[in-house]
Amino acid sequence: MYGVMKRMQYLIVEESFWELFPECQIAVIVMEGFKNQAEPESPKQQWLEKELEKANQEAKKYLQEDVLSQNPVIAVWRQAFMKFKTKRNARSSIEALLKRVEKGNEVRSINPLVDLYNIISLRYALPAGGEDLSSMQGPLRLRVTEGGDEFFALGEEGRDDTLKGEICYTDDIGAVCRCWNWREGQRTMLKEETTRAIVLLESVDPRRHEVLREAMNVFVEMSKDILGGNVILAEIVDIKHREVSL
């Protein structure tokens, strides 16, 4: 059992999402008190970099087809993204990672928590992402938007608000991650000083839901060993369990 403590934030997956994806499952992990600064010479950092290198190689097993989009773990997300409004050429985060693997442009170290969820994403071929909970205001919602939610993408200078009919993670301020799991924002990005975070792993293919649960459990154990701190929540959200307190 994970430690019980008072939490004021929520993740709410709204009806507009479930109307499109009734069979989806999302693993929700909340962590506190961890250390997210890389220490280049430390055994833990060296372990992370070695595991990330291995995960890049392991991910090649998902790339059996000559055309990237025809590989099953990518095709299922291509089909999902056709069901809602997206930015032009927006793709799932797992497609972006596997495209890098295909091209020999390995996923590199960023910071310990991002490295850890990228390892899991590559190893299990599931979209994974994380946000700084201290930078959010109000509930984190996964929903079909009306458009106009404020958003500043990582690596971009200009504002790029959401589109009407787009699936997004949002809070009371604006968008947190656009086109479901395509592009994360500057405001809630995981930083070295982050000590409270949410990590999300997603599956739209019912045949891979057990893989999702295994990935969540492995991530939890790895985070305890490598990041320290406490995992205070690790649950699966689905159509019958749509909301969790964070």
C-alpha positions as a Markdown table, in Angstrom:
| # | Residue | x | y | z |
|---|---|---|---|---|
| 1 | Met | 0.0 | 0.0 | 0.0 |
| 2 | Tyr | 1.2 | 3.5 | -0.8 |
| 3 | Gly | 1.3 | 6.1 | 1.9 |
| 4 | Val | -2.0 | 8.0 | 2.5 |
| 5 | Met | -1.8 | 11.8 | 2.7 |
| 6 | Lys | -3.9 | 14.8 | 2.0 |
| 7 | Arg | -4.0 | 15.7 | -1.7 |
| 8 | Met | -6.0 | 18.6 | -3.1 |
| 9 | Gln | -5.5 | 18.0 | -6.9 |
| 10 | Tyr | -7.4 | 15.7 | -9.2 |
| 11 | Leu | -7.0 | 14.0 | -12.5 |
| 12 | Ile | -10.4 | 13.9 | -14.2 |
| 13 | Val | -10.9 | 12.1 | -17.6 |
| 14 | Glu | -14.1 | 13.6 | -19.0 |
| 15 | Glu | -17.0 | 12.1 | -20.8 |
| 16 | Ser | -16.0 | 13.7 | -24.1 |
| 17 | Phe | -12.8 | 11.6 | -24.1 |
| 18 | Trp | -14.6 | 8.3 | -23.2 |
| 19 | Glu | -17.1 | 8.8 | -26.1 |
| 20 | Leu | -14.1 | 8.5 | -28.4 |
| 21 | Phe | -12.0 | 6.0 | -26.5 |
| 22 | Pro | -14.1 | 3.8 | -24.3 |
| 23 | Glu | -11.5 | 1.0 | -24.1 |
| 24 | Cys | -8.5 | 3.3 | -23.2 |
| 25 | Gln | -6.5 | 2.8 | -20.0 |
| 26 | Ile | -4.2 | 5.3 | -18.4 |
| 27 | Ala | -1.6 | 4.5 | -15.7 |
| 28 | Val | -1.3 | 7.4 | -13.3 |
| 29 | Ile | 1.7 | 7.7 | -11.0 |
| 30 | Val | 2.3 | 10.5 | -8.5 |
| 31 | Met | 5.7 | 11.0 | -6.9 |
| 32 | Glu | 6.9 | 13.4 | -4.2 |
| 33 | Gly | 10.2 | 14.3 | -2.6 |
| 34 | Phe | 12.4 | 12.8 | -5.2 |
| 35 | Lys | 15.7 | 14.2 | -6.6 |
| 36 | Asn | 15.7 | 15.1 | -10.2 |
| 37 | Gln | 19.3 | 16.5 | -10.6 |
| 38 | Ala | 21.7 | 14.5 | -12.7 |
| 39 | Glu | 25.0 | 13.6 | -11.0 |
| 40 | Pro | 27.2 | 12.6 | -14.0 |
| 41 | Glu | 29.6 | 10.4 | -12.1 |
| 42 | Ser | 27.2 | 8.8 | -9.7 |
| 43 | Pro | 26.3 | 5.0 | -10.0 |
| 44 | Lys | 22.6 | 5.9 | -10.4 |
| 45 | Gln | 23.2 | 8.3 | -13.3 |
| 46 | Gln | 25.5 | 5.8 | -15.0 |
| 47 | Trp | 22.8 | 3.1 | -14.5 |
| 48 | Leu | 20.2 | 5.4 | -16.1 |
| 49 | Glu | 22.3 | 6.2 | -19.1 |
| 50 | Lys | 23.2 | 2.5 | -19.6 |
| 51 | Glu | 19.5 | 1.5 | -19.3 |
| 52 | Leu | 18.4 | 4.3 | -21.7 |
| 53 | Glu | 21.0 | 3.0 | -24.2 |
| 54 | Lys | 19.7 | -0.5 | -23.8 |
| 55 | Ala | 16.1 | 0.6 | -24.2 |
| 56 | Asn | 16.9 | 2.3 | -27.5 |
| 57 | Gln | 18.2 | -1.0 | -28.8 |
| 58 | Glu | 15.3 | -3.1 | -27.3 |
| 59 | Ala | 12.8 | -0.8 | -29.0 |
| 60 | Lys | 14.0 | -2.0 | -32.4 |
| 61 | Lys | 11.9 | -5.2 | -31.9 |
| 62 | Tyr | 8.8 | -3.1 | -32.4 |
| 63 | Leu | 10.0 | -2.0 | -35.9 |
| 64 | Gln | 9.4 | -5.0 | -38.1 |
| 65 | Glu | 7.7 | -3.3 | -41.0 |
| 66 | Asp | 9.5 | -1.2 | -43.6 |
| 67 | Val | 6.9 | 1.6 | -43.3 |
| 68 | Leu | 7.1 | 3.1 | -39.8 |
| 69 | Ser | 3.3 | 3.8 | -39.5 |
| 70 | Gln | 2.5 | 0.1 | -40.3 |
| 71 | Asn | 4.1 | -1.2 | -37.2 |
| 72 | Pro | 1.3 | -2.3 | -34.9 |
| 73 | Val | 2.3 | -0.2 | -31.8 |
| 74 | Ile | 2.4 | 2.9 | -34.0 |
| 75 | Ala | -0.6 | 2.0 | -36.3 |
| 76 | Val | -3.0 | 1.8 | -33.3 |
| 77 | Trp | -2.1 | 5.4 | -32.3 |
| 78 | Arg | -2.3 | 6.7 | -35.9 |
| 79 | Gln | -5.9 | 5.4 | -35.9 |
| 80 | Ala | -6.6 | 7.0 | -32.6 |
| 81 | Phe | -5.3 | 10.4 | -33.7 |
| 82 | Met | -7.7 | 10.3 | -36.7 |
| 83 | Lys | -10.6 | 10.5 | -34.3 |
| 84 | Phe | -10.0 | 14.0 | -33.1 |
| 85 | Lys | -8.7 | 17.4 | -34.3 |
| 86 | Thr | -4.9 | 17.7 | -34.3 |
| 87 | Lys | -2.2 | 20.0 | -35.4 |
| 88 | Arg | -0.8 | 19.1 | -38.8 |
| 89 | Asn | 1.6 | 16.2 | -38.6 |
| 90 | Ala | 1.0 | 15.7 | -34.9 |
| 91 | Arg | 1.9 | 12.2 | -33.8 |
| 92 | Ser | 1.8 | 10.2 | -30.6 |
| 93 | Ser | 4.9 | 10.4 | -28.4 |
| 94 | Ile | 5.7 | 6.8 | -28.9 |
| 95 | Glu | 5.8 | 7.2 | -32.6 |
| 96 | Ala | 8.2 | 10.1 | -32.2 |
| 97 | Leu | 10.5 | 8.0 | -30.0 |
| 98 | Leu | 10.4 | 5.0 | -32.3 |
| 99 | Lys | 11.1 | 7.2 | -35.3 |
| 100 | Arg | 14.3 | 8.4 | -33.7 |
| 101 | Val | 15.2 | 4.7 | -33.0 |
| 102 | Glu | 14.5 | 3.8 | -36.6 |
| 103 | Lys | 16.8 | 6.7 | -37.8 |
| 104 | Gly | 19.6 | 5.8 | -35.4 |
| 105 | Asn | 19.0 | 9.1 | -33.5 |
| 106 | Glu | 19.0 | 7.6 | -30.1 |
| 107 | Val | 16.9 | 9.1 | -27.3 |
| 108 | Arg | 19.4 | 10.9 | -25.0 |
| 109 | Ser | 19.5 | 11.7 | -21.3 |
| 110 | Ile | 17.5 | 14.8 | -20.2 |
| 111 | Asn | 17.0 | 14.5 | -16.5 |
| 112 | Pro | 16.5 | 11.5 | -14.2 |
| 113 | Leu | 12.7 | 11.4 | -14.2 |
| 114 | Val | 12.4 | 12.0 | -17.9 |
| 115 | Asp | 15.1 | 9.4 | -18.6 |
| 116 | Leu | 13.2 | 6.9 | -16.5 |
| 117 | Tyr | 9.9 | 7.3 | -18.2 |
| 118 | Asn | 11.6 | 7.3 | -21.6 |
| 119 | Ile | 13.2 | 4.0 | -20.7 |
| 120 | Ile | 9.8 | 2.6 | -19.9 |
| 121 | Ser | 8.2 | 4.1 | -23.0 |
| 122 | Leu | 10.9 | 2.5 | -25.3 |
| 123 | Arg | 10.9 | -0.8 | -23.5 |
| 124 | Tyr | 7.1 | -1.3 | -23.6 |
| 125 | Ala | 6.2 | 0.8 | -26.7 |
| 126 | Leu | 3.7 | 3.0 | -24.8 |
| 127 | Pro | 3.3 | 6.7 | -24.7 |
| 128 | Ala | 4.7 | 8.2 | -21.5 |
| 129 | Gly | 4.9 | 11.7 | -20.1 |
| 130 | Gly | 5.3 | 13.6 | -16.9 |
| 131 | Glu | 4.4 | 17.0 | -15.5 |
| 132 | Asp | 5.4 | 19.1 | -12.5 |
| 133 | Leu | 2.3 | 19.1 | -10.3 |
| 134 | Ser | 3.5 | 22.2 | -8.4 |
| 135 | Ser | 3.2 | 24.2 | -11.6 |
| 136 | Met | -0.5 | 23.3 | -12.1 |
| 137 | Gln | -3.6 | 25.0 | -11.0 |
| 138 | Gly | -6.9 | 23.2 | -10.4 |
| 139 | Pro | -7.7 | 19.7 | -11.7 |
| 140 | Leu | -5.7 | 18.1 | -14.5 |
| 141 | Arg | -8.4 | 17.2 | -17.1 |
| 142 | Leu | -8.2 | 15.0 | -20.2 |
| 143 | Arg | -10.9 | 16.2 | -22.5 |
| 144 | Val | -12.0 | 17.3 | -26.0 |
| 145 | Thr | -11.4 | 21.0 | -25.9 |
| 146 | Glu | -13.5 | 24.0 | -27.2 |
| 147 | Gly | -10.2 | 25.5 | -28.4 |
| 148 | Gly | -8.3 | 28.6 | -27.2 |
| 149 | Asp | -6.6 | 27.0 | -24.2 |
| 150 | Glu | -3.3 | 28.9 | -23.6 |
| 151 | Phe | -0.2 | 26.9 | -24.6 |
| 152 | Phe | 3.5 | 27.5 | -25.0 |
| 153 | Ala | 5.2 | 24.5 | -26.4 |
| 154 | Leu | 8.6 | 23.3 | -25.3 |
| 155 | Gly | 11.3 | 24.8 | -27.5 |
| 156 | Glu | 9.0 | 27.4 | -29.0 |
| 157 | Glu | 8.7 | 31.1 | -28.3 |
| 158 | Gly | 5.2 | 31.9 | -29.5 |
| 159 | Arg | 1.8 | 31.1 | -28.0 |
| 160 | Asp | 0.0 | 28.2 | -29.8 |
| 161 | Asp | -3.4 | 27.7 | -28.3 |
| 162 | Thr | -5.5 | 24.5 | -28.6 |
| 163 | Leu | -7.9 | 23.8 | -31.5 |
| 164 | Lys | -11.6 | 23.1 | -31.2 |
| 165 | Gly | -12.2 | 19.4 | -31.1 |
| 166 | Glu | -8.6 | 18.6 | -29.9 |
| 167 | Ile | -7.9 | 16.1 | -27.1 |
| 168 | Cys | -5.7 | 17.7 | -24.5 |
| 169 | Tyr | -4.6 | 17.6 | -20.9 |
| 170 | Thr | -5.6 | 20.9 | -19.4 |
| 171 | Asp | -5.7 | 22.7 | -16.0 |
| 172 | Asp | -7.4 | 25.9 | -15.0 |
| 173 | Ile | -4.6 | 28.0 | -16.6 |
| 174 | Gly | -4.5 | 26.4 | -20.0 |
| 175 | Ala | -3.2 | 23.3 | -21.9 |
| 176 | Val | -0.6 | 21.0 | -20.3 |
| 177 | Cys | -0.1 | 18.6 | -23.2 |
| 178 | Arg | -1.5 | 19.1 | -26.7 |
| 179 | Cys | -3.0 | 16.5 | -29.1 |
| 180 | Trp | -3.2 | 14.0 | -26.2 |
| 181 | Asn | 0.4 | 13.1 | -25.8 |
| 182 | Trp | 2.1 | 14.9 | -28.7 |
| 183 | Arg | 3.6 | 18.1 | -27.3 |
| 184 | Glu | 4.2 | 19.1 | -23.7 |
| 185 | Gly | 4.3 | 22.7 | -22.5 |
| 186 | Gln | 6.8 | 25.0 | -20.9 |
| 187 | Arg | 4.8 | 25.8 | -17.8 |
| 188 | Thr | 4.5 | 22.3 | -16.4 |
| 189 | Met | 7.7 | 20.7 | -17.8 |
| 190 | Leu | 9.8 | 18.5 | -15.5 |
| 191 | Lys | 12.8 | 20.5 | -14.2 |
| 192 | Glu | 15.8 | 19.8 | -12.1 |
| 193 | Glu | 14.1 | 21.4 | -9.1 |
| 194 | Thr | 10.8 | 19.4 | -9.6 |
| 195 | Thr | 10.0 | 17.4 | -6.4 |
| 196 | Arg | 6.3 | 16.6 | -7.1 |
| 197 | Ala | 5.3 | 15.1 | -10.4 |
| 198 | Ile | 2.7 | 13.1 | -12.2 |
| 199 | Val | 3.7 | 10.4 | -14.8 |
| 200 | Leu | 1.2 | 9.1 | -17.3 |
| 201 | Leu | 1.4 | 5.9 | -19.4 |
| 202 | Glu | -1.3 | 5.3 | -22.0 |
| 203 | Ser | -2.8 | 2.3 | -23.9 |
| 204 | Val | -5.5 | 2.5 | -26.5 |
| 205 | Asp | -5.2 | -1.2 | -27.5 |
| 206 | Pro | -7.1 | -3.6 | -25.1 |
| 207 | Arg | -4.7 | -6.4 | -26.1 |
| 208 | Arg | -1.8 | -4.4 | -24.5 |
| 209 | His | -3.5 | -3.4 | -21.2 |
| 210 | Glu | -1.6 | -6.0 | -19.3 |
| 211 | Val | 1.6 | -4.6 | -20.8 |
| 212 | Leu | 0.5 | -1.2 | -19.4 |
| 213 | Arg | 0.1 | -2.5 | -15.9 |
| 214 | Glu | 3.5 | -4.2 | -16.0 |
| 215 | Ala | 5.1 | -1.0 | -17.3 |
| 216 | Met | 3.5 | 1.0 | -14.4 |
| 217 | Asn | 4.7 | -1.5 | -11.8 |
| 218 | Val | 8.2 | -1.6 | -13.2 |
| 219 | Phe | 8.4 | 2.2 | -13.4 |
| 220 | Val | 7.3 | 2.4 | -9.7 |
| 221 | Glu | 10.0 | 0.0 | -8.6 |
| 222 | Met | 12.7 | 1.7 | -10.7 |
| 223 | Ser | 11.7 | 5.2 | -9.4 |
| 224 | Lys | 12.1 | 4.1 | -5.8 |
| 225 | Asp | 15.6 | 2.8 | -6.4 |
| 226 | Ile | 16.9 | 5.6 | -8.7 |
| 227 | Leu | 15.0 | 8.8 | -7.7 |
| 228 | Gly | 14.1 | 8.2 | -4.0 |
| 229 | Gly | 11.2 | 10.1 | -2.6 |
| 230 | Asn | 7.7 | 8.5 | -2.3 |
| 231 | Val | 5.3 | 7.1 | -4.8 |
| 232 | Ile | 2.0 | 8.1 | -3.3 |
| 233 | Leu | -0.3 | 6.9 | -6.1 |
| 234 | Ala | -0.1 | 4.2 | -8.8 |
| 235 | Glu | -3.5 | 3.5 | -10.4 |
| 236 | Ile | -5.1 | 2.6 | -13.7 |
| 237 | Val | -7.8 | 5.0 | -14.9 |
| 238 | Asp | -10.5 | 3.6 | -17.2 |
| 239 | Ile | -14.1 | 4.2 | -18.2 |
| 240 | Lys | -15.3 | 2.7 | -14.9 |
| 241 | His | -12.7 | 4.7 | -12.8 |
| 242 | Arg | -12.5 | 8.1 | -14.3 |
| 243 | Glu | -11.1 | 10.3 | -11.6 |
| 244 | Val | -8.3 | 10.0 | -9.0 |
| 245 | Ser | -7.0 | 12.4 | -6.3 |
| 246 | Leu | -3.4 | 13.4 | -6.7 |
